[in-house]
């Protein structure tokens, strides 16, 4: 179901029985950033999607602030179902993502961080790519547009497009594949897209170490690989939960980044300030023990 335009907003919308994508947005203490993220979603046309926002703010939930509240109303007027959930106490990033995954019923689910704006058409490009590639996930690494004048050819040298089907891969620290991680720094993907002379409508899948901020999964593949259920083995303060989930999906189904990236990082201060525990150091060490 496409987006309802403004002449239809006051009509009673039909709540769709089924959508192609569930957009899952974890948020905490970021009402301004969340409003921008929701504004990006409101600019998407196809495919039909629903939004689930799970808030772990210490005080007032973000959607009660005027700007995100307005964007929630816009999405609902457009015919996009929006579910607002409070999820406390905080048990860590992985547990929060698993909670959101448990709310999803669509074939595809997009984990979208609360500080990422999507350009119009980005969701359609991601959904089309996932359907055509038939892998476990695709993603758009968010770009820091303050770095558009800072090309980093030494970091983009690891770029490698997928030629043919996306294949399963095993990624671990120290492996050659792990060294792809600098691809997603700064505005590297924007510079790569310019170098490849991509035209409107073009998209290119490429090999990744992992992706953060904007990742579209085949929900069945993510659940089959374990989702984020490893949260029970982690302390509350940890980082890198998305890395573990993606590596587990990649080993079974493969995963790819998509150029161009239509995701923009808002470059707000991180809310993950304690990075002493990397999830893969705990979870994958246990798996190999």
TAJO-V968358 format. One record per residue. N is the residue number from 0. RES is the residue in one small letter. SS is DSSP state (a for helix, b for strand, c for the rest). PHI is phi in whole degrees, 0 to 359 (NA if undefined). NEAR is the number of other ideal C-beta (glycine too) atoms within 12 Angstrom. Layout:
BEGIN
n->(N:N)
res->(RES:RES)
ss->(SS:SS)
phi->(PHI:PHI)
near->(NEAR:NEAR)
END
This chain:
BEGIN
n->(0:1:2:3:4:5:6:7:8:9:10:11:12:13:14:15:16:17:18:19:20:21:22:23:24:25:26:27:28:29:30:31:32:33:34:35:36:37:38:39:40:41:42:43:44:45:46:47:48:49:50:51:52:53:54:55:56:57:58:59:60:61:62:63:64:65:66:67:68:69:70:71:72:73:74:75:76:77:78:79:80:81:82:83:84:85:86:87:88:89:90:91:92:93:94:95:96:97:98:99:100:101:102:103:104:105:106:107:108:109:110:111:112:113:114:115:116:117:118:119:120:121:122:123:124:125:126:127:128:129:130:131:132:133:134:135:136:137:138:139:140:141:142:143:144:145:146:147:148:149:150:151:152:153:154:155:156:157:158:159:160:161:162:163:164:165:166:167:168:169:170:171:172:173:174:175:176:177:178:179:180:181:182:183:184:185:186:187:188:189:190:191:192:193:194:195:196:197:198:199:200:201:202:203:204:205:206:207:208:209:210:211:212:213:214:215:216:217:218:219:220:221:222:223:224:225:226:227:228:229:230:231:232:233:234:235:236:237:238:239:240:241:242:243:244:245:246:247:248:249:250:251:252:253:254:255:256:257:258:259:260:261:262:263:264:265:266:267:268:269:270:271:272:273:274:275:276:277:278:279:280:281:282:283:284:285:286:287:288)
res->(x:x:x:x:x:x:x:x:x:x:x:x:x:x:x:x:x:x:x:x:x:x:x:x:x:x:x:x:x:x:x:x:x:x:x:x:x:x:x:x:x:x:x:x:x:x:x:x:x:x:x:x:x:x:x:x:x:x:x:x:x:x:x:x:x:x:x:x:x:x:x:x:x:x:x:x:x:x:x:x:x:x:x:x:x:x:x:x:x:x:x:x:x:x:x:x:x:x:x:x:x:x:x:x:x:x:x:x:x:x:x:x:x:x:x:x:x:x:x:x:x:x:x:x:x:x:x:x:x:x:x:x:x:x:x:x:x:x:x:x:x:x:x:x:x:x:x:x:x:x:x:x:x:x:x:x:x:x:x:x:x:x:x:x:x:x:x:x:x:x:x:x:x:x:x:x:x:x:x:x:x:x:x:x:x:x:x:x:x:x:x:x:x:x:x:x:x:x:x:x:x:x:x:x:x:x:x:x:x:x:x:x:x:x:x:x:x:x:x:x:x:x:x:x:x:x:x:x:x:x:x:x:x:x:x:x:x:x:x:x:x:x:x:x:x:x:x:x:x:x:x:x:x:x:x:x:x:x:x:x:x:x:x:x:x:x:x:x:x:x:x:x:x:x:x:x:x:x:x:x:x:x:x:x:x:x:x:x:x)
ss->(c:c:c:c:c:a:a:a:c:c:c:c:c:c:c:c:c:c:c:c:b:b:b:b:b:b:b:c:c:c:a:a:a:a:a:a:a:a:a:a:a:a:c:c:c:c:c:c:b:b:b:b:b:b:b:c:c:c:c:c:c:a:a:a:c:a:a:a:a:a:a:a:a:a:a:a:a:c:c:c:c:b:b:b:b:b:c:c:c:c:c:c:a:a:a:a:a:a:a:a:a:a:a:c:c:c:c:b:b:b:b:b:c:c:c:b:b:b:c:c:c:a:a:a:a:a:a:a:a:a:a:a:a:c:c:c:b:b:b:c:c:c:b:c:a:a:a:c:c:c:c:c:a:a:a:a:c:c:c:c:b:c:c:c:c:c:c:c:c:c:c:c:c:c:c:a:a:a:a:a:a:a:a:a:c:c:c:a:a:a:a:a:a:a:a:c:c:c:c:c:c:c:c:b:b:b:c:c:c:c:c:c:c:b:b:b:b:b:a:a:a:a:a:a:c:c:c:c:a:a:a:a:a:c:c:c:c:c:b:c:a:a:a:a:a:a:a:a:a:a:a:a:a:c:b:b:b:b:b:c:c:c:b:b:b:c:c:c:c:c:c:c:c:c:c:c:c:b:a:a:a:a:a:a:a:a:a:a:c)
phi->(NA:283:285:286:273:297:291:254:299:276:281:292:285:274:285:294:289:213:238:283:224:260:263:251:238:278:216:201:59:222:296:294:294:299:300:294:301:292:296:297:295:296:272:278:259:236:280:296:215:242:237:239:250:244:252:239:297:292:241:296:297:303:289:273:284:303:292:295:299:296:290:297:296:298:301:293:295:285:93:262:298:236:249:247:231:260:230:225:284:286:238:111:296:295:298:296:293:295:302:295:301:295:276:275:233:286:294:240:227:256:275:239:292:277:228:230:259:256:289:306:91:295:295:297:295:297:296:297:297:297:294:285:280:56:257:280:202:227:204:241:290:299:260:268:289:291:257:298:264:232:295:228:300:292:268:270:296:280:300:214:287:285:252:90:297:282:254:299:220:249:248:214:305:94:278:303:295:298:286:284:304:293:307:264:287:51:243:303:290:295:294:296:299:293:295:278:54:294:254:308:96:284:209:230:276:218:284:232:275:188:228:236:92:205:229:256:255:285:303:298:293:296:295:297:278:110:57:245:291:290:303:294:266:249:291:302:271:207:222:78:296:290:298:299:300:292:297:291:291:298:294:262:234:80:207:212:273:235:255:284:271:264:257:241:280:285:60:282:303:293:265:260:266:253:245:292:248:270:304:293:296:268:291:284:294:294:296:269:286)
near->(23:19:28:25:15:12:9:16:19:11:13:11:21:13:17:22:11:17:33:32:41:41:47:45:50:43:39:32:26:33:31:22:36:43:34:32:44:42:28:39:43:35:26:38:25:22:32:32:42:34:44:39:45:39:34:31:27:15:14:15:26:37:35:20:24:16:22:36:23:21:36:35:23:28:37:27:24:34:29:41:30:33:27:27:24:24:30:17:12:26:22:32:41:41:32:40:44:32:31:40:36:24:28:35:23:32:25:37:42:49:47:49:43:44:37:43:37:41:28:19:26:40:43:31:38:47:36:25:36:43:19:18:32:23:38:40:44:48:47:48:45:40:39:29:23:15:22:18:12:19:20:24:16:16:23:29:17:26:31:24:23:27:12:12:14:33:22:22:30:24:30:25:21:11:15:16:26:23:21:30:26:21:38:38:27:29:31:37:45:36:31:34:30:18:18:19:12:23:12:13:11:18:33:30:36:37:34:45:38:37:44:36:40:43:47:49:47:36:32:23:35:42:25:18:30:29:34:40:24:32:30:20:25:33:23:21:23:34:27:34:45:44:38:42:44:46:38:39:43:41:26:27:31:34:47:45:50:44:42:36:44:35:44:36:36:28:20:28:13:21:25:30:11:16:17:16:24:26:38:33:24:28:31:26:18:15:19:11:8)
END
